[in-house]
Amino acid sequence: MNICVIGTGYVGLVSGACFAEFGLNVTCVDKDKTKVDSLSAGNSLIYEPGLNELLNRNLKEGRLRFTDDLKKAMEQSLVIFIAVGTPSDESGQADLTDVRQVAADIGRYMNDYKVVAIKSTVPVGTSRLVESIIRENQAEEHSFDLVSNPEFLREGSSIEDFMRPNRVVIGARNERVMAIMKDLYRPLYLIEVPFVVTSNETAELIKYAANAFLATKISFINEMANLCEMIGADVHQVARAMGLDQRIGPKFLHPGPGFGGSCFPKDIHALSHISRALDYDFKIGEAVIQVNRRQQELMVAKIESLVGNPDNRKIAFLGLTFKPNTDDIRDAPAIFIIRELLKKGAGIKAFDPAGMDNARKILPEVEYAGDAYEAAAGADGLVIATEWNQFRNLDWNRMKGLLRQPVVADLRNIYEPARMKELGFIYSGVGRQ
């Protein structure tokens, strides 16, 4: 089967490469010719474990190609995936500018029956909107079917998530298109992946509901962490006991500086906007947004309490990305915290294994180091903002000699408070005494 993936961002590139690994013939389309040339040469442009190898293997074997010619790519494909960005606009709703443009292009270039599958995270009702735009722009009438097929890829483990997902969601209106989509995902049937076959509207809402719930779990455990600090309890023990309850589960019960990334903040804002448009007060969603912002503000206050007045203080940051194993700094807590400290007059020196190139574009005033120890040299305090594995076994005797004062704000709780105290550090985690 030949398929076309429009958009070579995170979702489009990973999906295209993985579909090619399934044995399908995949053409990925992007309007940026420079990006197309780079991808065609085997440079993934995205930091994702295993992606570069997957990309180059399928390029070499001829199952994966890149182009800026959407018309030609569509003519050769049965299934067209829309995988363009849907960022939040100023009001919090999803900006569908790129989705609308792609839908118009699909209408203009459609030459026979096609399945149009939306992988982008979009508000409920977008399938009907895209369908109408395609019809309005068809030069001559061709039949097609619209499918909602949301992605559930976690940055840092997206290939595993695609190859062995918890579920595949397919929202469609007839048996013909459902059969085509099931055939597309046939390799997953062999490993008995559950398929949720439903309406387009339900599929669109499933993605928002899942991300909003996970964001809620994170905000809840952060609230518990703040209470633990006040009463002298240990949030790790609280979270572990909660997670052993099978009705709750242990995932996403890790306290820290709040959630970030390209999905959770955007999706919960979009869901809240959808609710307001329907004149429904989505109180939990609004509370999660407020709790997450407050958690980041509390981290700024925690750092201030450790290092003193930030003005003219030098603070070292380990980690800039919103999570490890990615170069994504979108809505990363570290970025918010650094900006607040900069406003207060602090000097920041940072190190991140993958995120510094992206950070330089938005934080040029930050000094960037070659490793964790260079970042710490001469600093008045050290902040661990992202739980990269290489930060889990630092040489603390060396660190103590480099830091101007032995102060550590561990916003990811990767070290034990008692051990850090034994080593002579003024240490603070999140929700732990």
Contacts in CASP RR format, 6 or more apart in sequence:
PFRMAT RR
TARGET T0000
AUTHOR 0000-0000-0000
METHOD contacts of the structure
MODEL  1
MNICVIGTGYVGLVSGACFAEFGLNVTCVDKDKTKVDSLSAGNSLIYEPG
LNELLNRNLKEGRLRFTDDLKKAMEQSLVIFIAVGTPSDESGQADLTDVR
QVAADIGRYMNDYKVVAIKSTVPVGTSRLVESIIRENQAEEHSFDLVSNP
EFLREGSSIEDFMRPNRVVIGARNERVMAIMKDLYRPLYLIEVPFVVTSN
ETAELIKYAANAFLATKISFINEMANLCEMIGADVHQVARAMGLDQRIGP
KFLHPGPGFGGSCFPKDIHALSHISRALDYDFKIGEAVIQVNRRQQELMV
AKIESLVGNPDNRKIAFLGLTFKPNTDDIRDAPAIFIIRELLKKGAGIKA
FDPAGMDNARKILPEVEYAGDAYEAAAGADGLVIATEWNQFRNLDWNRMK
GLLRQPVVADLRNIYEPARMKELGFIYSGVGRQ
1 24 0 8 1.000
1 25 0 8 1.000
1 78 0 8 1.000
1 79 0 8 1.000
1 183 0 8 1.000
1 184 0 8 1.000
2 24 0 8 1.000
2 25 0 8 1.000
2 26 0 8 1.000
2 27 0 8 1.000
2 76 0 8 1.000
2 77 0 8 1.000
2 78 0 8 1.000
3 16 0 8 1.000
3 19 0 8 1.000
3 24 0 8 1.000
3 25 0 8 1.000
3 26 0 8 1.000
3 27 0 8 1.000
3 77 0 8 1.000
3 78 0 8 1.000
3 79 0 8 1.000
3 80 0 8 1.000
3 81 0 8 1.000
3 184 0 8 1.000
4 26 0 8 1.000
4 27 0 8 1.000
4 28 0 8 1.000
4 29 0 8 1.000
4 70 0 8 1.000
4 73 0 8 1.000
4 74 0 8 1.000
4 76 0 8 1.000
4 77 0 8 1.000
4 79 0 8 1.000
4 80 0 8 1.000
4 81 0 8 1.000
5 12 0 8 1.000
5 15 0 8 1.000
5 16 0 8 1.000
5 19 0 8 1.000
5 26 0 8 1.000
5 27 0 8 1.000
5 28 0 8 1.000
5 29 0 8 1.000
5 81 0 8 1.000
5 83 0 8 1.000
5 119 0 8 1.000
6 29 0 8 1.000
6 30 0 8 1.000
6 70 0 8 1.000
6 80 0 8 1.000
6 81 0 8 1.000
6 82 0 8 1.000
6 83 0 8 1.000
6 84 0 8 1.000
6 102 0 8 1.000
6 106 0 8 1.000
7 13 0 8 1.000
7 28 0 8 1.000
7 29 0 8 1.000
7 30 0 8 1.000
7 83 0 8 1.000
7 84 0 8 1.000
7 85 0 8 1.000
8 28 0 8 1.000
8 29 0 8 1.000
8 30 0 8 1.000
8 35 0 8 1.000
8 36 0 8 1.000
8 39 0 8 1.000
8 66 0 8 1.000
9 30 0 8 1.000
9 46 0 8 1.000
9 83 0 8 1.000
9 85 0 8 1.000
10 46 0 8 1.000
10 48 0 8 1.000
10 153 0 8 1.000
10 155 0 8 1.000
10 158 0 8 1.000
10 262 0 8 1.000
10 328 0 8 1.000
11 83 0 8 1.000
11 85 0 8 1.000
11 119 0 8 1.000
11 120 0 8 1.000
11 151 0 8 1.000
11 153 0 8 1.000
12 28 0 8 1.000
12 81 0 8 1.000
12 83 0 8 1.000
12 119 0 8 1.000
13 28 0 8 1.000
13 39 0 8 1.000
13 44 0 8 1.000
13 45 0 8 1.000
13 46 0 8 1.000
13 51 0 8 1.000
13 55 0 8 1.000
14 46 0 8 1.000
14 48 0 8 1.000
14 51 0 8 1.000
14 153 0 8 1.000
14 158 0 8 1.000
14 159 0 8 1.000
14 162 0 8 1.000
15 81 0 8 1.000
15 83 0 8 1.000
15 119 0 8 1.000
15 151 0 8 1.000
15 153 0 8 1.000
15 162 0 8 1.000
16 26 0 8 1.000
16 28 0 8 1.000
16 64 0 8 1.000
16 81 0 8 1.000
17 26 0 8 1.000
17 51 0 8 1.000
17 54 0 8 1.000
17 55 0 8 1.000
17 58 0 8 1.000
17 64 0 8 1.000
17 159 0 8 1.000
18 54 0 8 1.000
18 159 0 8 1.000
18 162 0 8 1.000
18 163 0 8 1.000
19 26 0 8 1.000
19 184 0 8 1.000
20 26 0 8 1.000
20 54 0 8 1.000
20 58 0 8 1.000
20 63 0 8 1.000
20 64 0 8 1.000
21 54 0 8 1.000
21 57 0 8 1.000
21 58 0 8 1.000
21 63 0 8 1.000
21 163 0 8 1.000
22 186 0 8 1.000
22 187 0 8 1.000
23 63 0 8 1.000
24 63 0 8 1.000
24 184 0 8 1.000
25 62 0 8 1.000
25 63 0 8 1.000
26 58 0 8 1.000
26 63 0 8 1.000
26 64 0 8 1.000
26 65 0 8 1.000
27 65 0 8 1.000
27 66 0 8 1.000
27 67 0 8 1.000
27 73 0 8 1.000
27 76 0 8 1.000
27 77 0 8 1.000
28 39 0 8 1.000
28 64 0 8 1.000
28 65 0 8 1.000
28 66 0 8 1.000
28 67 0 8 1.000
29 66 0 8 1.000
29 67 0 8 1.000
29 68 0 8 1.000
29 69 0 8 1.000
29 70 0 8 1.000
29 73 0 8 1.000
30 36 0 8 1.000
30 39 0 8 1.000
30 66 0 8 1.000
30 68 0 8 1.000
31 68 0 8 1.000
32 68 0 8 1.000
33 68 0 8 1.000
35 45 0 8 1.000
36 66 0 8 1.000
36 67 0 8 1.000
36 68 0 8 1.000
38 45 0 8 1.000
39 45 0 8 1.000
39 55 0 8 1.000
39 66 0 8 1.000
40 59 0 8 1.000
40 65 0 8 1.000
40 66 0 8 1.000
42 52 0 8 1.000
42 55 0 8 1.000
42 56 0 8 1.000
42 59 0 8 1.000
43 52 0 8 1.000
44 51 0 8 1.000
44 52 0 8 1.000
44 55 0 8 1.000
46 327 0 8 1.000
47 325 0 8 1.000
47 326 0 8 1.000
47 327 0 8 1.000
47 328 0 8 1.000
47 354 0 8 1.000
47 355 0 8 1.000
48 155 0 8 1.000
48 156 0 8 1.000
48 158 0 8 1.000
48 159 0 8 1.000
48 325 0 8 1.000
48 326 0 8 1.000
49 156 0 8 1.000
49 157 0 8 1.000
49 159 0 8 1.000
49 325 0 8 1.000
50 159 0 8 1.000
51 158 0 8 1.000
51 159 0 8 1.000
54 159 0 8 1.000
55 64 0 8 1.000
58 64 0 8 1.000
59 65 0 8 1.000
67 73 0 8 1.000
70 105 0 8 1.000
70 109 0 8 1.000
71 109 0 8 1.000
74 80 0 8 1.000
74 106 0 8 1.000
74 109 0 8 1.000
74 110 0 8 1.000
74 111 0 8 1.000
74 114 0 8 1.000
75 109 0 8 1.000
75 111 0 8 1.000
77 114 0 8 1.000
78 113 0 8 1.000
78 114 0 8 1.000
78 115 0 8 1.000
78 180 0 8 1.000
79 114 0 8 1.000
79 115 0 8 1.000
79 116 0 8 1.000
79 117 0 8 1.000
79 180 0 8 1.000
79 181 0 8 1.000
79 184 0 8 1.000
80 106 0 8 1.000
80 114 0 8 1.000
80 115 0 8 1.000
80 116 0 8 1.000
80 117 0 8 1.000
81 117 0 8 1.000
81 118 0 8 1.000
81 119 0 8 1.000
81 149 0 8 1.000
82 99 0 8 1.000
82 102 0 8 1.000
82 103 0 8 1.000
82 106 0 8 1.000
82 116 0 8 1.000
82 117 0 8 1.000
82 118 0 8 1.000
82 119 0 8 1.000
82 120 0 8 1.000
82 130 0 8 1.000
83 119 0 8 1.000
83 120 0 8 1.000
83 151 0 8 1.000
84 98 0 8 1.000
84 99 0 8 1.000
84 102 0 8 1.000
84 120 0 8 1.000
85 98 0 8 1.000
85 99 0 8 1.000
85 120 0 8 1.000
86 94 0 8 1.000
86 95 0 8 1.000
86 96 0 8 1.000
86 98 0 8 1.000
86 99 0 8 1.000
86 120 0 8 1.000
86 121 0 8 1.000
86 122 0 8 1.000
86 266 0 8 1.000
87 94 0 8 1.000
87 95 0 8 1.000
87 266 0 8 1.000
88 94 0 8 1.000
88 95 0 8 1.000
88 265 0 8 1.000
88 266 0 8 1.000
88 269 0 8 1.000
88 270 0 8 1.000
89 95 0 8 1.000
91 273 0 8 1.000
92 269 0 8 1.000
92 270 0 8 1.000
92 272 0 8 1.000
92 273 0 8 1.000
93 123 0 8 1.000
93 269 0 8 1.000
93 270 0 8 1.000
93 273 0 8 1.000
93 274 0 8 1.000
93 277 0 8 1.000
94 121 0 8 1.000
94 122 0 8 1.000
94 123 0 8 1.000
94 266 0 8 1.000
94 270 0 8 1.000
94 273 0 8 1.000
96 122 0 8 1.000
96 123 0 8 1.000
96 126 0 8 1.000
96 129 0 8 1.000
99 118 0 8 1.000
99 120 0 8 1.000
99 122 0 8 1.000
99 126 0 8 1.000
99 130 0 8 1.000
100 129 0 8 1.000
100 130 0 8 1.000
100 133 0 8 1.000
103 129 0 8 1.000
103 130 0 8 1.000
103 133 0 8 1.000
103 134 0 8 1.000
103 137 0 8 1.000
104 133 0 8 1.000
104 134 0 8 1.000
104 136 0 8 1.000
104 137 0 8 1.000
105 137 0 8 1.000
106 114 0 8 1.000
106 116 0 8 1.000
106 134 0 8 1.000
106 137 0 8 1.000
107 133 0 8 1.000
107 134 0 8 1.000
107 135 0 8 1.000
107 137 0 8 1.000
107 138 0 8 1.000
107 139 0 8 1.000
108 137 0 8 1.000
108 138 0 8 1.000
108 139 0 8 1.000
110 134 0 8 1.000
110 138 0 8 1.000
110 142 0 8 1.000
110 144 0 8 1.000
111 142 0 8 1.000
112 142 0 8 1.000
113 142 0 8 1.000
113 143 0 8 1.000
113 144 0 8 1.000
114 142 0 8 1.000
114 144 0 8 1.000
114 145 0 8 1.000
115 144 0 8 1.000
115 145 0 8 1.000
115 147 0 8 1.000
115 177 0 8 1.000
115 180 0 8 1.000
115 181 0 8 1.000
116 130 0 8 1.000
116 134 0 8 1.000
116 144 0 8 1.000
116 145 0 8 1.000
116 146 0 8 1.000
116 147 0 8 1.000
117 147 0 8 1.000
117 148 0 8 1.000
117 149 0 8 1.000
117 181 0 8 1.000
118 126 0 8 1.000
118 127 0 8 1.000
118 130 0 8 1.000
118 146 0 8 1.000
118 147 0 8 1.000
118 148 0 8 1.000
118 149 0 8 1.000
118 150 0 8 1.000
119 149 0 8 1.000
119 150 0 8 1.000
119 151 0 8 1.000
121 150 0 8 1.000
121 151 0 8 1.000
121 207 0 8 1.000
121 208 0 8 1.000
121 211 0 8 1.000
121 263 0 8 1.000
121 266 0 8 1.000
121 267 0 8 1.000
121 270 0 8 1.000
122 204 0 8 1.000
123 204 0 8 1.000
123 208 0 8 1.000
123 270 0 8 1.000
123 274 0 8 1.000
124 201 0 8 1.000
124 204 0 8 1.000
124 205 0 8 1.000
124 208 0 8 1.000
124 274 0 8 1.000
125 200 0 8 1.000
125 201 0 8 1.000
125 204 0 8 1.000
126 204 0 8 1.000
127 146 0 8 1.000
127 147 0 8 1.000
127 148 0 8 1.000
127 200 0 8 1.000
127 201 0 8 1.000
127 204 0 8 1.000
128 146 0 8 1.000
128 200 0 8 1.000
130 146 0 8 1.000
131 146 0 8 1.000
134 144 0 8 1.000
134 146 0 8 1.000
145 172 0 8 1.000
145 173 0 8 1.000
145 174 0 8 1.000
145 176 0 8 1.000
145 177 0 8 1.000
146 172 0 8 1.000
146 173 0 8 1.000
146 200 0 8 1.000
147 170 0 8 1.000
147 171 0 8 1.000
147 172 0 8 1.000
147 177 0 8 1.000
147 181 0 8 1.000
147 200 0 8 1.000
148 169 0 8 1.000
148 170 0 8 1.000
148 171 0 8 1.000
148 172 0 8 1.000
148 200 0 8 1.000
148 201 0 8 1.000
148 203 0 8 1.000
148 204 0 8 1.000
149 168 0 8 1.000
149 169 0 8 1.000
149 170 0 8 1.000
149 171 0 8 1.000
149 181 0 8 1.000
149 203 0 8 1.000
150 169 0 8 1.000
150 203 0 8 1.000
150 204 0 8 1.000
150 206 0 8 1.000
150 207 0 8 1.000
151 162 0 8 1.000
151 207 0 8 1.000
152 161 0 8 1.000
152 165 0 8 1.000
152 166 0 8 1.000
152 167 0 8 1.000
152 169 0 8 1.000
152 207 0 8 1.000
152 210 0 8 1.000
153 161 0 8 1.000
153 162 0 8 1.000
154 161 0 8 1.000
155 261 0 8 1.000
155 262 0 8 1.000
155 323 0 8 1.000
155 325 0 8 1.000
155 326 0 8 1.000
155 328 0 8 1.000
156 323 0 8 1.000
156 324 0 8 1.000
156 325 0 8 1.000
156 326 0 8 1.000
157 325 0 8 1.000
164 191 0 8 1.000
164 193 0 8 1.000
165 188 0 8 1.000
165 193 0 8 1.000
166 193 0 8 1.000
166 194 0 8 1.000
167 193 0 8 1.000
167 194 0 8 1.000
167 195 0 8 1.000
167 196 0 8 1.000
168 185 0 8 1.000
168 188 0 8 1.000
168 193 0 8 1.000
168 194 0 8 1.000
168 195 0 8 1.000
168 196 0 8 1.000
169 195 0 8 1.000
169 196 0 8 1.000
169 198 0 8 1.000
169 203 0 8 1.000
169 206 0 8 1.000
169 207 0 8 1.000
170 178 0 8 1.000
170 181 0 8 1.000
170 182 0 8 1.000
170 195 0 8 1.000
170 196 0 8 1.000
170 197 0 8 1.000
170 198 0 8 1.000
170 203 0 8 1.000
171 197 0 8 1.000
171 198 0 8 1.000
171 199 0 8 1.000
171 200 0 8 1.000
171 202 0 8 1.000
171 203 0 8 1.000
172 178 0 8 1.000
172 181 0 8 1.000
172 197 0 8 1.000
172 199 0 8 1.000
172 200 0 8 1.000
173 199 0 8 1.000
173 200 0 8 1.000
178 197 0 8 1.000
182 189 0 8 1.000
182 195 0 8 1.000
185 193 0 8 1.000
185 195 0 8 1.000
188 195 0 8 1.000
189 195 0 8 1.000
196 203 0 8 1.000
196 206 0 8 1.000
198 206 0 8 1.000
207 267 0 8 1.000
208 267 0 8 1.000
208 268 0 8 1.000
208 270 0 8 1.000
208 271 0 8 1.000
208 274 0 8 1.000
209 271 0 8 1.000
211 263 0 8 1.000
211 264 0 8 1.000
211 267 0 8 1.000
211 268 0 8 1.000
212 267 0 8 1.000
212 268 0 8 1.000
212 271 0 8 1.000
212 284 0 8 1.000
212 285 0 8 1.000
212 288 0 8 1.000
214 252 0 8 1.000
214 264 0 8 1.000
215 259 0 8 1.000
215 264 0 8 1.000
215 265 0 8 1.000
215 267 0 8 1.000
215 268 0 8 1.000
215 288 0 8 1.000
215 292 0 8 1.000
216 284 0 8 1.000
216 285 0 8 1.000
216 288 0 8 1.000
217 251 0 8 1.000
217 252 0 8 1.000
217 253 0 8 1.000
218 252 0 8 1.000
218 254 0 8 1.000
218 258 0 8 1.000
218 259 0 8 1.000
218 264 0 8 1.000
218 292 0 8 1.000
219 258 0 8 1.000
219 259 0 8 1.000
219 287 0 8 1.000
219 288 0 8 1.000
219 291 0 8 1.000
219 292 0 8 1.000
219 295 0 8 1.000
221 235 0 8 1.000
221 239 0 8 1.000
221 242 0 8 1.000
221 252 0 8 1.000
221 253 0 8 1.000
221 254 0 8 1.000
221 255 0 8 1.000
222 255 0 8 1.000
222 256 0 8 1.000
222 258 0 8 1.000
222 291 0 8 1.000
222 292 0 8 1.000
222 295 0 8 1.000
222 430 0 8 1.000
223 291 0 8 1.000
224 235 0 8 1.000
224 238 0 8 1.000
224 239 0 8 1.000
224 255 0 8 1.000
224 431 0 8 1.000
225 235 0 8 1.000
225 255 0 8 1.000
225 256 0 8 1.000
225 430 0 8 1.000
225 431 0 8 1.000
225 432 0 8 1.000
226 295 0 8 1.000
226 298 0 8 1.000
226 431 0 8 1.000
227 233 0 8 1.000
228 234 0 8 1.000
228 235 0 8 1.000
228 238 0 8 1.000
228 431 0 8 1.000
228 432 0 8 1.000
228 433 0 8 1.000
229 430 0 8 1.000
229 431 0 8 1.000
229 432 0 8 1.000
229 433 0 8 1.000
232 433 0 8 1.000
233 431 0 8 1.000
233 433 0 8 1.000
234 431 0 8 1.000
234 432 0 8 1.000
234 433 0 8 1.000
235 255 0 8 1.000
235 430 0 8 1.000
235 431 0 8 1.000
235 432 0 8 1.000
236 413 0 8 1.000
236 432 0 8 1.000
239 250 0 8 1.000
239 253 0 8 1.000
239 254 0 8 1.000
239 255 0 8 1.000
240 250 0 8 1.000
242 248 0 8 1.000
242 249 0 8 1.000
242 250 0 8 1.000
242 253 0 8 1.000
243 249 0 8 1.000
243 250 0 8 1.000
243 253 0 8 1.000
244 250 0 8 1.000
254 412 0 8 1.000
254 413 0 8 1.000
255 413 0 8 1.000
255 430 0 8 1.000
255 431 0 8 1.000
256 295 0 8 1.000
256 299 0 8 1.000
256 333 0 8 1.000
256 411 0 8 1.000
256 412 0 8 1.000
256 413 0 8 1.000
256 430 0 8 1.000
257 295 0 8 1.000
257 296 0 8 1.000
257 299 0 8 1.000
257 333 0 8 1.000
257 334 0 8 1.000
257 337 0 8 1.000
257 385 0 8 1.000
257 411 0 8 1.000
257 412 0 8 1.000
257 430 0 8 1.000
258 292 0 8 1.000
258 295 0 8 1.000
258 296 0 8 1.000
258 333 0 8 1.000
259 265 0 8 1.000
259 292 0 8 1.000
259 322 0 8 1.000
259 333 0 8 1.000
260 292 0 8 1.000
260 322 0 8 1.000
260 323 0 8 1.000
260 330 0 8 1.000
260 331 0 8 1.000
260 332 0 8 1.000
260 333 0 8 1.000
261 322 0 8 1.000
261 323 0 8 1.000
261 328 0 8 1.000
261 330 0 8 1.000
261 331 0 8 1.000
261 332 0 8 1.000
262 328 0 8 1.000
262 330 0 8 1.000
262 331 0 8 1.000
264 331 0 8 1.000
265 292 0 8 1.000
265 331 0 8 1.000
266 331 0 8 1.000
268 285 0 8 1.000
268 288 0 8 1.000
268 289 0 8 1.000
269 289 0 8 1.000
271 282 0 8 1.000
271 285 0 8 1.000
272 282 0 8 1.000
272 285 0 8 1.000
272 286 0 8 1.000
272 289 0 8 1.000
275 281 0 8 1.000
275 282 0 8 1.000
276 282 0 8 1.000
295 333 0 8 1.000
296 333 0 8 1.000
296 336 0 8 1.000
296 337 0 8 1.000
297 340 0 8 1.000
299 333 0 8 1.000
299 337 0 8 1.000
299 409 0 8 1.000
299 411 0 8 1.000
299 430 0 8 1.000
300 337 0 8 1.000
300 340 0 8 1.000
300 341 0 8 1.000
302 409 0 8 1.000
302 411 0 8 1.000
302 428 0 8 1.000
302 429 0 8 1.000
302 430 0 8 1.000
303 310 0 8 1.000
303 315 0 8 1.000
303 337 0 8 1.000
303 341 0 8 1.000
303 383 0 8 1.000
303 409 0 8 1.000
304 310 0 8 1.000
304 344 0 8 1.000
305 428 0 8 1.000
306 381 0 8 1.000
306 407 0 8 1.000
306 408 0 8 1.000
306 409 0 8 1.000
306 426 0 8 1.000
306 428 0 8 1.000
307 313 0 8 1.000
307 315 0 8 1.000
307 380 0 8 1.000
307 381 0 8 1.000
307 405 0 8 1.000
307 407 0 8 1.000
308 380 0 8 1.000
309 344 0 8 1.000
310 341 0 8 1.000
310 344 0 8 1.000
310 345 0 8 1.000
310 346 0 8 1.000
310 347 0 8 1.000
311 344 0 8 1.000
311 345 0 8 1.000
311 346 0 8 1.000
312 345 0 8 1.000
312 346 0 8 1.000
312 347 0 8 1.000
313 345 0 8 1.000
313 346 0 8 1.000
313 347 0 8 1.000
313 380 0 8 1.000
313 381 0 8 1.000
314 346 0 8 1.000
314 347 0 8 1.000
314 348 0 8 1.000
314 349 0 8 1.000
314 378 0 8 1.000
314 379 0 8 1.000
314 380 0 8 1.000
314 381 0 8 1.000
314 404 0 8 1.000
315 341 0 8 1.000
315 346 0 8 1.000
315 347 0 8 1.000
315 348 0 8 1.000
315 349 0 8 1.000
315 379 0 8 1.000
315 380 0 8 1.000
315 381 0 8 1.000
315 382 0 8 1.000
315 383 0 8 1.000
316 348 0 8 1.000
316 349 0 8 1.000
316 350 0 8 1.000
316 351 0 8 1.000
316 369 0 8 1.000
316 375 0 8 1.000
316 376 0 8 1.000
316 379 0 8 1.000
316 381 0 8 1.000
316 382 0 8 1.000
316 383 0 8 1.000
316 403 0 8 1.000
317 334 0 8 1.000
317 338 0 8 1.000
317 348 0 8 1.000
317 349 0 8 1.000
317 350 0 8 1.000
317 351 0 8 1.000
317 375 0 8 1.000
317 383 0 8 1.000
317 385 0 8 1.000
318 350 0 8 1.000
318 351 0 8 1.000
318 352 0 8 1.000
318 372 0 8 1.000
318 375 0 8 1.000
318 382 0 8 1.000
318 383 0 8 1.000
318 384 0 8 1.000
318 385 0 8 1.000
318 386 0 8 1.000
318 388 0 8 1.000
318 391 0 8 1.000
319 334 0 8 1.000
319 350 0 8 1.000
319 351 0 8 1.000
319 352 0 8 1.000
319 355 0 8 1.000
319 384 0 8 1.000
319 385 0 8 1.000
319 386 0 8 1.000
319 388 0 8 1.000
319 391 0 8 1.000
320 329 0 8 1.000
320 332 0 8 1.000
320 334 0 8 1.000
320 335 0 8 1.000
320 338 0 8 1.000
320 350 0 8 1.000
320 352 0 8 1.000
320 355 0 8 1.000
320 356 0 8 1.000
320 358 0 8 1.000
320 359 0 8 1.000
320 385 0 8 1.000
320 386 0 8 1.000
321 327 0 8 1.000
321 328 0 8 1.000
321 329 0 8 1.000
321 332 0 8 1.000
321 334 0 8 1.000
321 352 0 8 1.000
321 354 0 8 1.000
321 355 0 8 1.000
321 386 0 8 1.000
322 328 0 8 1.000
322 329 0 8 1.000
322 330 0 8 1.000
322 331 0 8 1.000
322 332 0 8 1.000
322 333 0 8 1.000
322 334 0 8 1.000
322 386 0 8 1.000
323 386 0 8 1.000
323 387 0 8 1.000
324 386 0 8 1.000
324 387 0 8 1.000
324 388 0 8 1.000
324 389 0 8 1.000
325 354 0 8 1.000
325 388 0 8 1.000
326 354 0 8 1.000
327 354 0 8 1.000
327 355 0 8 1.000
327 357 0 8 1.000
327 358 0 8 1.000
328 355 0 8 1.000
328 358 0 8 1.000
329 335 0 8 1.000
329 355 0 8 1.000
329 358 0 8 1.000
329 359 0 8 1.000
329 362 0 8 1.000
332 385 0 8 1.000
332 386 0 8 1.000
333 385 0 8 1.000
333 411 0 8 1.000
334 350 0 8 1.000
334 383 0 8 1.000
334 385 0 8 1.000
334 386 0 8 1.000
335 359 0 8 1.000
335 362 0 8 1.000
335 363 0 8 1.000
337 383 0 8 1.000
337 385 0 8 1.000
338 348 0 8 1.000
338 350 0 8 1.000
338 363 0 8 1.000
338 366 0 8 1.000
339 363 0 8 1.000
341 347 0 8 1.000
341 348 0 8 1.000
342 348 0 8 1.000
342 363 0 8 1.000
342 365 0 8 1.000
342 366 0 8 1.000
347 366 0 8 1.000
347 367 0 8 1.000
348 363 0 8 1.000
348 365 0 8 1.000
348 366 0 8 1.000
348 367 0 8 1.000
349 366 0 8 1.000
349 367 0 8 1.000
349 368 0 8 1.000
349 369 0 8 1.000
349 374 0 8 1.000
349 375 0 8 1.000
349 379 0 8 1.000
350 356 0 8 1.000
350 359 0 8 1.000
350 366 0 8 1.000
350 367 0 8 1.000
350 368 0 8 1.000
350 369 0 8 1.000
350 375 0 8 1.000
351 368 0 8 1.000
351 369 0 8 1.000
351 370 0 8 1.000
351 371 0 8 1.000
351 372 0 8 1.000
351 374 0 8 1.000
351 375 0 8 1.000
352 359 0 8 1.000
352 386 0 8 1.000
352 388 0 8 1.000
353 388 0 8 1.000
353 390 0 8 1.000
356 368 0 8 1.000
359 366 0 8 1.000
359 368 0 8 1.000
360 366 0 8 1.000
360 368 0 8 1.000
369 375 0 8 1.000
372 390 0 8 1.000
372 391 0 8 1.000
372 394 0 8 1.000
372 399 0 8 1.000
373 395 0 8 1.000
373 398 0 8 1.000
373 399 0 8 1.000
373 402 0 8 1.000
375 382 0 8 1.000
376 382 0 8 1.000
376 399 0 8 1.000
376 402 0 8 1.000
376 403 0 8 1.000
377 402 0 8 1.000
378 402 0 8 1.000
378 403 0 8 1.000
378 404 0 8 1.000
379 402 0 8 1.000
379 403 0 8 1.000
379 404 0 8 1.000
380 403 0 8 1.000
380 404 0 8 1.000
380 405 0 8 1.000
380 407 0 8 1.000
381 403 0 8 1.000
381 404 0 8 1.000
381 405 0 8 1.000
381 407 0 8 1.000
381 408 0 8 1.000
381 409 0 8 1.000
382 399 0 8 1.000
382 403 0 8 1.000
382 407 0 8 1.000
382 408 0 8 1.000
382 409 0 8 1.000
383 408 0 8 1.000
383 409 0 8 1.000
383 411 0 8 1.000
384 391 0 8 1.000
384 408 0 8 1.000
384 409 0 8 1.000
384 410 0 8 1.000
384 411 0 8 1.000
384 412 0 8 1.000
384 414 0 8 1.000
384 415 0 8 1.000
385 411 0 8 1.000
385 412 0 8 1.000
386 412 0 8 1.000
387 412 0 8 1.000
387 414 0 8 1.000
391 414 0 8 1.000
392 414 0 8 1.000
396 420 0 8 1.000
396 423 0 8 1.000
396 425 0 8 1.000
397 423 0 8 1.000
400 406 0 8 1.000
400 423 0 8 1.000
400 424 0 8 1.000
400 425 0 8 1.000
405 426 0 8 1.000
406 424 0 8 1.000
406 425 0 8 1.000
406 426 0 8 1.000
407 425 0 8 1.000
407 426 0 8 1.000
407 427 0 8 1.000
408 415 0 8 1.000
408 420 0 8 1.000
408 425 0 8 1.000
408 426 0 8 1.000
408 427 0 8 1.000
408 428 0 8 1.000
409 428 0 8 1.000
409 429 0 8 1.000
410 420 0 8 1.000
410 427 0 8 1.000
410 428 0 8 1.000
410 429 0 8 1.000
410 430 0 8 1.000
411 429 0 8 1.000
411 430 0 8 1.000
412 430 0 8 1.000
413 429 0 8 1.000
413 430 0 8 1.000
413 431 0 8 1.000
413 432 0 8 1.000
415 427 0 8 1.000
417 427 0 8 1.000
417 429 0 8 1.000
417 432 0 8 1.000
417 433 0 8 1.000
420 427 0 8 1.000
421 427 0 8 1.000
END
